[in-house]
Amino acid sequence: MSNRTMNSDHNKRGMRSGNWSTVLRRGGVHEGGSNRGTHGTLPDAHGRPLTPSPSSSPSLNQSRAALEALFAPKIAPPVESEPAKPPPKIVTLPLAKEVDPRHSEANRLLTKLLAAEGRATISKCADAYVNAGFSFPFEQDVMLKLLEHSDEDRIREALATLTELLDNELPKRRAVLEARLRRLEDDAEDPQTRELASSLVLLIRRKLKTHAP
């Protein structure tokens, strides 16, 4: 007969005889009130120690918590919105100034005068410039061209202007200027034209002598 059968029979006889202390000791419950078995567990009705349920195991609880944390929906952290950018500035460019058509016409006629050759062509270009309502620029090159005009009134105006210019500056084209002045001294019909030409020749000589090194 096995030990378990013998213990069961002894327990039954002890219960019928009222000897509970024997039953309790054999079942793992001592008289001192401790209900722990030989393995530290409560016995069942047959005297076998009770095994704790798997659900109460700490390791299983930790594994379940880890799985729940792994598959739990992740909540993304709130994204800070960037501050609104100011609208781009619109740069307005100033409108280009309109070119005065009169200014363009004056430049065109003056260019033709400076490029003209021969007394007839020079006189025609100079008259077209004046008839268009323009005044001759206060420049040596323009006045030098007007010394070739067929009208001595234009020539005398040019001689007077050259006298003012050369009083403050040296002649730019001295050889050409002196050649035209000598021709006016010899060939001009009006004595006033010849006198103005001679006076301008003397002025040029004095000017060059003063600025001689």
N, CA, C and O of each residue as an XYZ file, in Angstrom:
852
protein
N       0.859     -1.194      0.000
C       0.000      0.000      0.000
C       0.881      1.225      0.000
O       1.914      1.262      0.669
N       0.458      2.255     -0.773
C       1.302      3.461     -0.892
C       1.166      4.308      0.335
O       0.222      4.170      1.113
N       2.162      5.224      0.503
C       2.162      6.133      1.648
C       0.965      7.033      1.636
O       0.375      7.297      2.683
N       0.565      7.549      0.384
C      -0.584      8.443      0.308
C      -1.849      7.738      0.788
O      -2.670      8.361      1.461
N      -2.033      6.461      0.463
C      -3.233      5.720      0.895
C      -3.229      5.518      2.382
O      -4.256      5.631      3.050
N      -2.030      5.210      2.902
C      -1.932      4.999      4.354
C      -2.220      6.271      5.089
O      -2.917      6.245      6.103
N      -1.703      7.407      4.613
C      -1.976      8.679      5.296
C      -3.432      9.012      5.242
O      -3.980      9.542      6.208
N      -4.080      8.719      4.139
C      -5.508      9.021      4.020
C      -6.320      8.196      4.992
O      -7.271      8.692      5.596
N      -5.941      6.920      5.146
C      -6.681      6.071      6.086
C      -6.475      6.543      7.497
O      -7.418      6.570      8.288
N      -5.228      6.926      7.836
C      -4.967      7.426      9.187
C      -5.714      8.692      9.454
O      -6.186      8.911     10.570
N      -5.835      9.546      8.442
C      -6.563     10.809      8.642
C      -8.026     10.539      8.888
O      -8.644     11.167      9.747
N      -8.587      9.603      8.134
C     -10.006      9.290      8.338
C     -10.250      8.748      9.718
O     -11.219      9.127     10.375
N      -9.356      7.839     10.183
C      -9.543      7.293     11.523
C      -9.368      8.365     12.574
O     -10.048      8.363     13.600
N      -8.456      9.279     12.315
C      -8.266     10.359     13.284
C      -9.457     11.258     13.357
O      -9.823     11.703     14.445
N     -10.086     11.550     12.223
C     -11.272     12.396     12.210
C     -12.420     11.724     12.926
O     -13.180     12.388     13.631
N     -12.575     10.329     12.748
C     -13.659      9.648     13.432
C     -13.397      9.564     14.918
O     -14.335      9.560     15.716
N     -12.125      9.497     15.302
C     -11.813      9.386     16.733
C     -11.702     10.729     17.398
O     -11.523     10.813     18.613
N     -11.807     11.793     16.610
C     -11.732     13.128     17.202
C     -10.339     13.616     17.396
O     -10.153     14.654     18.031
N      -9.334     12.930     16.885
C      -7.945     13.349     17.039
C      -7.589     14.248     15.879
O      -6.934     13.811     14.933
N      -8.011     15.498     15.938
C      -7.777     16.473     14.847
C      -6.320     16.910     14.790
O      -5.824     17.308     13.736
N      -5.648     16.833     15.912
C      -4.251     17.276     15.877
C      -3.438     16.400     14.976
O      -2.554     16.878     14.265
N      -3.728     15.103     14.997
C      -2.993     14.188     14.131
C      -3.259     14.497     12.678
O      -2.351     14.488     11.847
N      -4.513     14.769     12.384
C      -4.864     15.066     10.988
C      -4.228     16.345     10.516
O      -3.728     16.429      9.395
N      -4.248     17.336     11.372
C      -3.677     18.611     10.984
C      -2.180     18.524     10.761
O      -1.642     19.123      9.830
N      -1.501     17.760     11.636
C      -0.058     17.638     11.452
C       0.255     16.928     10.160
O       1.138     17.350      9.414
N      -0.458     15.852      9.887
C      -0.200     15.112      8.675
C      -0.633     15.882      7.445
O      -0.083     15.695      6.360
N      -1.608     16.738      7.613
C      -2.042     17.527      6.460
C      -1.218     18.755      6.248
O      -1.398     19.467      5.260
N      -0.304     19.022      7.171
C       0.560     20.172      6.990
C       0.132     21.360      7.802
O       0.752     22.414      7.669
N      -0.912     21.270      8.658
C      -1.370     22.379      9.501
C      -1.008     22.036     10.912
O      -1.471     21.025     11.440
N      -0.187     22.856     11.547
C       0.297     22.618     12.898
C      -0.658     23.209     13.907
O      -1.497     24.046     13.575
N      -0.524     22.772     15.120
C      -1.402     23.243     16.163
C      -1.163     24.675     16.507
O      -2.054     25.339     17.036
N      -0.035     25.157     16.236
C       0.245     26.552     16.564
C      -0.560     27.522     15.721
O      -0.446     28.730     15.925
N      -1.361     27.055     14.794
C      -2.213     27.930     13.990
C      -1.670     28.179     12.624
O      -2.321     28.856     11.828
N      -0.492     27.661     12.301
C       0.071     27.892     10.963
C      -0.594     26.954      9.994
O      -0.681     25.750     10.237
N      -1.059     27.496      8.909
C      -1.736     26.694      7.899
C      -0.849     26.452      6.693
O      -1.374     26.100      5.636
N       0.453     26.617      6.783
C       1.382     26.363      5.689
C       1.702     24.888      5.625
O       1.896     24.261      6.666
N       1.761     24.328      4.471
C       2.141     22.943      4.266
C       3.625     22.787      4.255
O       4.375     23.697      4.608
N       4.034     21.637      3.849
C       5.457     21.347      3.786
C       6.141     22.184      2.752
O       7.335     22.460      2.862
N       5.403     22.598      1.740
C       5.962     23.421      0.684
C       5.521     24.854      0.805
O       5.699     25.612     -0.148
N       4.951     25.277      1.925
C       4.529     26.661      2.122
C       3.237     26.978      1.437
O       2.967     28.153      1.189
N       2.369     25.944      1.094
C       1.090     26.185      0.428
C      -0.020     25.539      1.212
O       0.208     24.642      2.024
N      -1.243     26.011      0.957
C      -2.402     25.436      1.635
C      -2.740     24.089      1.034
O      -2.636     23.928     -0.182
N      -3.139     23.117      1.831
C      -3.529     21.814      1.288
C      -4.950     21.862      0.784
O      -5.743     22.696      1.219
N      -5.280     20.957     -0.148
C      -6.660     20.860     -0.608
C      -7.395     19.853      0.252
O      -6.895     19.437      1.296
N      -8.608     19.451     -0.194
C      -9.423     18.529      0.611
C      -8.771     17.183      0.759
O      -9.065     16.472      1.720
N      -7.897     16.796     -0.149
C      -7.222     15.498     -0.102
C      -5.851     15.598      0.530
O      -5.110     14.616      0.569
N      -5.496     16.805      1.040
C      -4.191     16.938      1.683
C      -3.082     17.321      0.747
O      -1.930     17.398      1.173
N      -3.394     17.581     -0.594
C      -2.358     17.954     -1.555
C      -2.137     19.461     -1.493
O      -3.100     20.212     -1.332
N      -0.923     19.910     -1.613
C      -0.672     21.370     -1.575
C      -1.260     22.044     -2.798
O      -1.177     21.538     -3.917
N      -1.847     23.177     -2.557
C      -2.435     23.965     -3.641
C      -1.339     24.701     -4.403
O      -0.425     25.263     -3.799
N      -1.434     24.696     -5.741
C      -0.463     25.390     -6.606
C      -1.050     26.718     -7.027
O      -2.180     26.751     -7.515
N      -0.331     27.813     -6.857
C      -0.888     29.127     -7.266
C      -1.165     29.145     -8.750
O      -0.445     28.539     -9.542
N      -2.235     29.860     -9.119
C      -2.645     29.967    -10.523
C      -1.605     30.746    -11.316
O      -0.920     31.621    -10.786
N      -1.503     30.408    -12.604
C      -0.501     31.112    -13.429
C      -0.758     32.597    -13.508
O       0.173     33.382    -13.684
N      -2.035     33.001    -13.377
C      -2.332     34.428    -13.504
C      -1.732     35.246    -12.404
O      -1.532     36.452    -12.549
N      -1.426     34.559    -11.237
C      -0.869     35.319    -10.117
C       0.641     35.365    -10.149
O       1.247     35.925     -9.235
N       1.300     34.778    -11.203
C       2.766     34.765    -11.289
C       3.275     36.147    -11.650
O       2.771     36.720    -12.616
N       4.248     36.730    -10.936
C       4.762     38.079    -11.245
C       5.415     38.142    -12.614
O       5.312     39.155    -13.306
N       6.100     37.045    -13.021
C       6.778     37.091    -14.330
C       5.773     37.172    -15.465
O       6.003     37.875    -16.449
N       4.647     36.453    -15.336
C       3.628     36.515    -16.381
C       2.994     37.893    -16.431
O       2.719     38.412    -17.512
N       2.761     38.488    -15.272
C       2.194     39.848    -15.241
C       3.128     40.855    -15.920
O       2.676     41.742    -16.645
N       4.424     40.709    -15.678
C       5.371     41.629    -16.310
C       5.402     41.441    -17.816
O       5.487     42.413    -18.567
N       5.331     40.162    -18.269
C       5.330     39.914    -19.720
C       4.090     40.491    -20.370
O       4.161     41.092    -21.442
N       2.942     40.304    -19.710
C       1.699     40.846    -20.277
C       1.765     42.369    -20.347
O       1.343     42.955    -21.344
N       2.287     43.020    -19.308
C       2.394     44.486    -19.322
C       3.326     44.954    -20.432
O       3.075     45.980    -21.063
N       4.414     44.196    -20.677
C       5.347     44.578    -21.740
C       4.702     44.467    -23.106
O       4.905     45.326    -23.964
N       3.906     43.387    -23.318
C       3.213     43.233    -24.602
C       2.186     44.328    -24.822
O       2.069     44.880    -25.915
N       1.432     44.638    -23.752
C       0.438     45.705    -23.885
C       1.099     47.038    -24.209
O       0.574     47.810    -25.011
N       2.245     47.314    -23.594
C       2.947     48.574    -23.885
C       3.494     48.589    -25.306
O       3.557     49.642    -25.941
N       3.899     47.392    -25.815
C       4.460     47.320    -27.164
C       3.416     47.608    -28.227
O       3.676     48.336    -29.186
N       2.213     47.023    -28.048
C       1.166     47.159    -29.063
C       0.184     48.289    -28.771
O      -0.784     48.476    -29.509
N       0.421     49.024    -27.724
C      -0.471     50.157    -27.432
C      -0.276     51.233    -28.497
O       0.854     51.451    -28.936
N      -1.339     51.913    -28.927
C      -1.200     52.991    -29.933
C      -0.335     54.117    -29.407
O      -0.547     54.644    -28.315
N       0.649     54.470    -30.224
C       1.574     55.539    -29.834
C       0.980     56.899    -30.147
O       0.451     57.119    -31.237
N       1.065     57.784    -29.216
C       0.555     59.152    -29.375
C       1.724     60.058    -29.726
O       2.647     60.242    -28.933
N       1.669     60.617    -30.917
C       2.752     61.505    -31.355
C       2.757     62.778    -30.533
O       1.698     63.303    -30.189
N       3.949     63.281    -30.213
C       4.001     64.538    -29.453
C       3.461     65.684    -30.285
O       3.590     65.671    -31.509
N       2.873     66.652    -29.661
C       2.314     67.791    -30.420
C       3.417     68.533    -31.166
O       4.482     68.807    -30.612
N       3.153     68.846    -32.401
C       4.108     69.567    -33.251
C       3.882     71.062    -33.091
O       2.779     71.578    -33.269
N       4.970     71.731    -32.751
C       4.856     73.171    -32.587
C       4.745     73.838    -33.949
O       5.583     73.623    -34.825
N       3.742     74.620    -34.118
C       3.540     75.312    -35.391
C       4.529     76.456    -35.536
O       4.773     77.209    -34.593
N       5.103     76.578    -36.747
C       6.055     77.655    -37.009
C       5.329     78.991    -37.083
O       4.186     79.064    -37.533
N       5.998     80.037    -36.640
C       5.342     81.356    -36.733
C       5.103     81.747    -38.175
O       5.922     81.473    -39.053
N       3.998     82.376    -38.404
C       3.625     82.775    -39.761
C       4.648     83.760    -40.320
O       5.021     84.731    -39.662
N       5.100     83.488    -41.561
C       6.075     84.366    -42.202
C       5.375     85.599    -42.758
O       4.265     85.508    -43.282
N       6.023     86.741    -42.644
C       5.403     87.951    -43.210
C       5.361     87.875    -44.716
O       6.240     87.264    -45.323
N       4.378     88.472    -45.327
C       4.290     88.433    -46.791
C       5.473     89.142    -47.418
O       5.970     90.116    -46.852
N       5.946     88.676    -48.592
C       7.099     89.334    -49.238
C       6.775     90.765    -49.632
O       5.663     91.104    -50.038
N       7.811     91.587    -49.487
C       7.627     92.988    -49.841
C       7.641     93.156    -51.354
O       8.439     92.532    -52.052
N       6.779     93.977    -51.833
C       6.697     94.262    -53.262
C       7.466     95.547    -53.527
O       7.112     96.621    -53.041
N       8.518     95.408    -54.306
C       9.355     96.561    -54.626
C       8.849     97.177    -55.920
O       8.754     96.514    -56.953
N       8.536     98.422    -55.841
C       8.051     99.147    -57.009
C       9.188     99.971    -57.586
O       9.700    100.880    -56.931
N       9.577     99.657    -58.795
C      10.661    100.389    -59.439
C      10.126    101.674    -60.047
O       9.033    101.699    -60.614
N      10.903    102.735    -59.924
C      10.450    103.989    -60.534
C      10.420    103.877    -62.047
O      11.283    103.245    -62.656
N       9.455    104.474    -62.619
C       9.332    104.457    -64.067
C      10.457    105.269    -64.701
O      10.837    106.330    -64.207
N      10.970    104.749    -65.789
C      12.033    105.464    -66.483
C      11.500    106.789    -67.031
O      10.378    106.881    -67.531
N      12.333    107.784    -66.919
C      11.916    109.096    -67.415
C      11.765    109.059    -68.929
O      12.589    108.498    -69.651
N      10.719    109.656    -69.364
C      10.487    109.701    -70.797
C      11.513    110.629    -71.457
O      11.815    111.715    -70.961
N      12.025    110.166    -72.572
C      13.015    110.954    -73.304
C      12.290    112.074    -74.053
O      11.320    111.840    -74.773
N      12.793    113.303    -73.859
C      12.197    114.448    -74.536
C      12.475    114.335    -76.035
O      13.633    114.341    -76.453
N      11.437    114.233    -76.833
C      11.682    114.128    -78.287
C      12.431    115.335    -78.852
O      13.159    115.207    -79.836
N      12.254    116.505    -78.233
C      12.985    117.691    -78.698
C      14.479    117.534    -78.466
O      15.297    117.953    -79.285
N      14.823    116.922    -77.334
C      16.244    116.709    -77.035
C      16.868    115.743    -78.054
O      17.991    115.950    -78.513
N      16.136    114.706    -78.392
C      16.641    113.754    -79.381
C      16.803    114.413    -80.755
O      17.771    114.148    -81.469
N      15.856    115.266    -81.110
C      15.954    115.953    -82.394
C      17.144    116.895    -82.439
O      17.836    116.971    -83.454
N      17.390    117.621    -81.342
C      18.539    118.535    -81.292
C      19.848    117.775    -81.453
O      20.740    118.216    -82.177
N      19.964    116.626    -80.773
C      21.184    115.827    -80.903
C      21.376    115.318    -82.325
O      22.499    115.268    -82.827
N      20.281    114.941    -82.969
C      20.376    114.427    -84.326
C      20.865    115.516    -85.309
O      21.729    115.266    -86.150
N      20.295    116.717    -85.183
C      20.683    117.804    -86.086
C      22.102    118.280    -85.812
O      22.841    118.612    -86.739
N      22.482    118.313    -84.537
C      23.836    118.751    -84.205
C      24.876    117.747    -84.695
O      25.958    118.134    -85.136
N      24.547    116.460    -84.617
C      25.463    115.434    -85.112
C      25.692    115.583    -86.620
O      26.806    115.402    -87.112
N      24.631    115.913    -87.334
C      24.768    116.125    -88.779
C      25.644    117.342    -89.088
O      26.428    117.327    -90.037
N      25.502    118.400    -88.274
C      26.309    119.598    -88.490
C      27.789    119.319    -88.273
O      28.624    119.741    -89.073
N      28.117    118.612    -87.199
C      29.520    118.335    -86.893
C      30.150    117.383    -87.903
O      31.368    117.385    -88.080
N      29.337    116.578    -88.559
C      29.871    115.643    -89.554
C      29.882    116.226    -90.965
O      30.417    115.609    -91.886
N      29.290    117.421    -91.142
C      29.186    118.015    -92.494
C      30.541    118.516    -92.977
O      31.393    118.919    -92.185
N      30.717    118.482    -94.279
C      31.934    118.979    -94.918
C      31.523    119.858    -96.117
O      30.591    119.547    -96.858
N      32.268    120.973    -96.269
C      31.968    121.899    -97.377
C      31.025    122.997    -96.908
O      30.147    122.783    -96.072
N      31.244    124.214    -97.492
C      30.490    125.389    -97.058
C      28.980    125.209    -97.263
O      28.198    125.570    -96.383
N      28.565    124.666    -98.390
C      27.131    124.539    -98.663
C      26.455    123.571    -97.680
O      25.382    123.855    -97.148
N      27.104    122.429    -97.454
C      26.507    121.429    -96.543
C      26.487    121.940    -95.113
O      25.501    121.752    -94.399
N      27.578    122.593    -94.685
C      27.636    123.126    -93.326
C      26.559    124.192    -93.137
O      25.873    124.213    -92.115
N      26.411    125.081    -94.129
C      25.404    126.143    -94.017
C      23.999    125.554    -93.930
O      23.173    126.030    -93.152
N      23.724    124.512    -94.731
C      22.399    123.890    -94.730
C      22.104    123.231    -93.372
O      21.006    123.388    -92.838
N      23.052    122.515    -92.827
C      22.839    121.827    -91.527
C      22.687    122.835    -90.392
O      21.874    122.640    -89.489
N      23.485    123.930    -90.440
C      23.388    124.946    -89.395
C      22.032    125.653    -89.436
O      21.441    125.927    -88.392
N      21.550    125.942    -90.623
C      20.260    126.610    -90.753
C      19.112    125.698    -90.290
O      18.150    126.167    -89.682
N      19.220    124.410    -90.578
C      18.187    123.468    -90.139
C      18.137    123.397    -88.609
O      17.063    123.282    -88.019
N      19.282    123.466    -87.991
C      19.343    123.430    -86.533
C      18.656    124.665    -85.937
O      17.853    124.554    -85.011
N      18.987    125.851    -86.485
C      18.399    127.087    -85.965
C      16.902    127.161    -86.273
O      16.113    127.580    -85.426
N      16.513    126.756    -87.478
C      15.103    126.807    -87.869
C      14.235    125.851    -87.033
O      13.025    126.047    -86.924
N      14.843    124.839    -86.455
C      14.103    123.907    -85.585
C      13.892    124.479    -84.193
O      13.244    123.860    -83.349
N      14.455    125.692    -83.955
C      14.234    126.350    -82.663
C      15.294    126.081    -81.628
O      15.054    126.282    -80.437
N      16.470    125.628    -82.047
C      17.535    125.313    -81.093
C      18.631    126.375    -81.152
O      18.848    127.029    -82.172
N      19.311    126.517    -80.015
C      20.456    127.428    -79.929
C      21.732    126.602    -79.945
O      21.783    125.514    -79.370
N      22.765    127.121    -80.607
C      24.013    126.365    -80.708
C      24.679    126.223    -79.345
O      24.688    127.167    -78.556
N      25.230    125.057    -79.068
C      25.953    124.867    -77.806
C      27.177    125.760    -77.738
O      27.769    126.086    -78.767
N      27.554    126.151    -76.555
C      28.690    127.029    -76.314
C      29.954    126.179    -76.286
O      30.563    125.998    -75.231
N      30.352    125.651    -77.458
C      31.482    124.732    -77.559
C      32.384    125.134    -78.724
O      31.914    125.668    -79.729
N      33.691    124.871    -78.578
C      34.661    125.246    -79.612
C      34.427    124.491    -80.924
O      34.533    125.089    -81.995
N      34.114    123.201    -80.865
C      33.946    122.428    -82.096
C      32.780    122.944    -82.929
O      32.861    122.983    -84.157
N      31.704    123.339    -82.270
C      30.534    123.841    -83.003
C      30.857    125.193    -83.646
O      30.521    125.436    -84.805
N      31.520    126.077    -82.867
C      31.855    127.399    -83.400
C      32.861    127.308    -84.558
O      32.814    128.096    -85.503
N      33.766    126.335    -84.462
C      34.732    126.150    -85.536
C      34.042    125.759    -86.847
O      34.464    126.172    -87.927
N      32.972    124.955    -86.738
C      32.196    124.597    -87.927
C      31.471    125.820    -88.514
O      31.374    125.968    -89.732
N      30.970    126.681    -87.639
C      30.201    127.839    -88.108
C      31.077    128.881    -88.816
O      30.564    129.744    -89.530
N      32.394    128.798    -88.617
C      33.281    129.709    -89.359
C      33.270    129.410    -90.855
O      33.757    130.209    -91.654
N      32.712    128.254    -91.236
C      32.609    127.875    -92.649
C      31.235    128.223    -93.243
O      30.953    127.883    -94.392
N      30.394    128.891    -92.470
C      29.042    129.209    -92.944
C      29.124    130.237    -94.095
O      30.047    131.050    -94.149
N      28.144    130.180    -95.006
C      28.117    131.140    -96.135
C      27.602    132.513    -95.720
O      27.826    133.494    -96.429
N      26.921    132.597    -94.590
C      26.395    133.866    -94.090
C      27.381    134.425    -93.079
O      27.688    133.775    -92.080
N      27.898    135.673    -93.344
C      28.889    136.246    -92.437
C      28.279    136.635    -91.093
O      29.012    136.799    -90.118
N      26.967    136.786    -91.018
C      26.355    137.034    -89.705
C      26.579    135.840    -88.768
O      26.872    136.001    -87.583
N      26.433    134.647    -89.333
C      26.710    133.439    -88.536
C      28.185    133.366    -88.172
O      28.550    132.930    -87.080
N      29.037    133.804    -89.116
C      30.476    133.759    -88.849
C      30.843    134.716    -87.723
O      31.619    134.358    -86.837
N      30.292    135.935    -87.745
C      30.615    136.904    -86.693
C      30.106    136.432    -85.321
O      30.762    136.641    -84.301
N      28.925    135.791    -85.315
C      28.422    135.227    -84.043
C      29.388    134.165    -83.511
O      29.651    134.089    -82.311
N      29.910    133.347    -84.431
C      30.860    132.319    -84.020
C      32.165    132.940    -83.536
O      32.742    132.453    -82.564
N      32.649    134.005    -84.188
C      33.890    134.669    -83.758
C      33.727    135.289    -82.366
O      34.643    135.217    -81.547
N      32.567    135.898    -82.094
C      32.325    136.496    -80.777
C      32.302    135.417    -79.687
O      32.844    135.610    -78.599
N      31.671    134.288    -79.994
C      31.603    133.192    -79.002
C      32.992    132.600    -78.760
O      33.348    132.320    -77.615
N      33.780    132.406    -79.820
C      35.129    131.867    -79.661
C      36.009    132.805    -78.841
O      36.870    132.345    -78.092
N      35.805    134.107    -78.973
C      36.590    135.068    -78.190
C      36.320    134.878    -76.698
O      37.246    134.924    -75.889
N      35.055    134.664    -76.334
C      34.722    134.423    -74.912
C      35.291    133.091    -74.429
O      35.811    133.003    -73.317
N      35.196    132.066    -75.253
C      35.688    130.743    -74.845
C      37.201    130.735    -74.656
O      37.710    130.216    -73.662
N      37.922    131.323    -75.630
C      39.381    131.283    -75.573
C      39.953    132.248    -74.550
O      41.148    132.204    -74.256
N      39.129    133.105    -74.014
C      39.596    133.962    -72.932
C      39.808    133.154    -71.650
O      40.535    133.583    -70.754
N      39.175    131.988    -71.570
C      39.270    131.152    -70.357
C      39.906    129.780    -70.611
O      40.188    129.052    -69.659
N      40.131    129.424    -71.863
C      40.697    128.114    -72.156
C      41.545    128.162    -73.422
O      41.428    129.087    -74.226
N      42.387    127.168    -73.586
C      43.253    127.087    -74.761
C      42.479    126.524    -75.956
O      41.512    125.785    -75.772
N      42.895    126.863    -77.165
C      42.227    126.319    -78.351
C      42.459    124.817    -78.463
O      43.564    124.331    -78.224
N      41.412    124.088    -78.828
C      41.503    122.632    -78.947
C      42.152    122.224    -80.272
O      43.004    121.336    -80.307
N      41.749    122.867    -81.337
C      42.293    122.535    -82.680
C      42.951    123.803    -83.232
O      42.417    124.469    -84.118
N      44.090    124.102    -82.696
C      44.755    125.377    -82.986
C      45.077    125.535    -84.473
O      44.817    126.598    -85.037
N      45.614    124.546    -85.102
C      46.030    124.655    -86.513
C      44.832    124.918    -87.417
O      44.895    125.774    -88.299
N      43.740    124.185    -87.202
C      42.533    124.378    -88.032
C      41.940    125.752    -87.764
O      41.513    126.430    -88.699
N      41.906    126.169    -86.527
C      41.321    127.470    -86.175
C      42.125    128.614    -86.809
O      41.542    129.521    -87.402
N      43.461    128.577    -86.687
C      44.270    129.655    -87.247
C      44.161    129.706    -88.782
O      44.181    130.790    -89.365
N      44.048    128.571    -89.417
C      43.911    128.557    -90.881
C      42.596    129.214    -91.303
O      42.577    129.957    -92.285
N      41.550    128.972    -90.622
C      40.267    129.579    -90.979
C      40.235    131.078    -90.639
O      39.615    131.865    -91.353
N      40.883    131.452    -89.580
C      40.925    132.873    -89.225
C      41.735    133.671    -90.267
O      41.337    134.774    -90.641
N      42.860    133.124    -90.731
C      43.654    133.820    -91.759
C      42.864    133.957    -93.067
O      42.971    134.962    -93.770
N      42.085    132.944    -93.371
C      41.286    133.038    -94.603
C      40.201    134.107    -94.461
O      39.905    134.819    -95.420
N      39.616    134.221    -93.290
C      38.610    135.272    -93.062
C      39.252    136.665    -93.110
O      38.636    137.612    -93.599
N      40.480    136.792    -92.607
C      41.158    138.076    -92.670
C      41.360    138.519    -94.132
O      41.326    139.710    -94.441
N      41.567    137.552    -95.003
C      41.858    137.883    -96.408
C      40.597    137.913    -97.279
O      40.516    138.723    -98.203
N      39.614    137.050    -97.008
C      38.524    136.870    -97.968
C      37.149    137.361    -97.477
O      36.213    137.407    -98.275
N      36.999    137.719    -96.229
C      35.684    138.156    -95.747
C      35.292    139.458    -96.421
O      36.135    140.334    -96.614
N      34.008    139.596    -96.784
C      33.518    140.795    -97.450
C      33.288    141.934    -96.455
O      33.548    143.096    -96.768
N      32.803    141.604    -95.265
C      32.493    142.623    -94.264
C      33.755    142.935    -93.465
O      34.391    142.024    -92.936
N      34.137    144.268    -93.368
C      35.322    144.639    -92.587
C      35.210    144.212    -91.121
O      36.216    143.883    -90.492
N      34.007    144.218    -90.583
C      33.838    143.814    -89.179
C      34.211    142.345    -89.005
O      34.766    141.956    -87.977
N      33.905    141.543    -90.004
C      34.259    140.106    -89.930
C      35.768    139.962    -89.945
O      36.310    139.168    -89.175
N      36.476    140.716    -90.812
C      37.931    140.633    -90.877
C      38.565    141.116    -89.572
O      39.535    140.532    -89.090
N      38.000    142.203    -89.001
C      38.543    142.731    -87.743
C      38.379    141.725    -86.617
O      39.316    141.518    -85.846
N      37.233    141.103    -86.500
C      37.006    140.089    -85.436
C      37.958    138.902    -85.600
O      38.457    138.354    -84.617
N      38.200    138.515    -86.849
C      39.119    137.412    -87.089
C      40.532    137.776    -86.663
O      41.223    136.964    -86.048
N      40.972    139.006    -86.987
C      42.321    139.450    -86.602
C      42.457    139.545    -85.086
O      43.479    139.146    -84.528
N      41.455    140.057    -84.432
C      41.494    140.170    -82.961
C      41.604    138.788    -82.312
O      42.294    138.611    -81.308
N      40.924    137.831    -82.897
C      40.969    136.475    -82.307
C      42.341    135.834    -82.521
O      42.808    135.070    -81.676
N      42.979    136.140    -83.637
C      44.326    135.607    -83.872
C      45.276    136.144    -82.816
O      46.052    135.375    -82.248
N      45.238    137.453    -82.534
C      46.103    138.050    -81.512
C      45.831    137.448    -80.134
O      46.759    137.214    -79.360
N      44.564    137.199    -79.834
C      44.216    136.604    -78.523
C      44.833    135.210    -78.383
O      45.349    134.854    -77.323
N      44.775    134.444    -79.439
C      45.340    133.095    -79.375
C      46.853    133.164    -79.154
O      47.391    132.381    -78.372
N      47.543    134.079    -79.825
C      48.987    134.187    -79.668
C      49.346    134.583    -78.240
O      50.257    134.004    -77.647
N      48.640    135.562    -77.685
C      48.901    135.954    -76.303
C      48.635    134.795    -75.340
O      49.385    134.582    -74.387
N      47.569    134.058    -75.601
C      47.225    132.934    -74.724
C      48.303    131.871    -74.750
O      48.677    131.332    -73.708
N      48.799    131.572    -75.927
C      49.832    130.541    -76.037
C      51.136    131.031    -75.422
O      51.861    130.243    -74.815
N      51.453    132.333    -75.568
C      52.675    132.863    -74.973
C      52.608    132.832    -73.452
O      53.609    132.577    -72.783
N      51.431    133.093    -72.915
C      51.266    133.078    -71.441
C      51.428    131.672    -70.901
O      52.014    131.486    -69.834
N      50.920    130.676    -71.615
C      50.973    129.284    -71.147
C      52.162    128.521    -71.705
O      52.212    127.293    -71.629
N      53.141    129.267    -72.279
C      54.325    128.586    -72.804
C      55.168    128.069    -71.642
O      55.250    128.751    -70.621
N      55.807    126.884    -71.745
C      56.632    126.357    -70.649
C      57.895    127.177    -70.439
O      58.695    126.865    -69.557
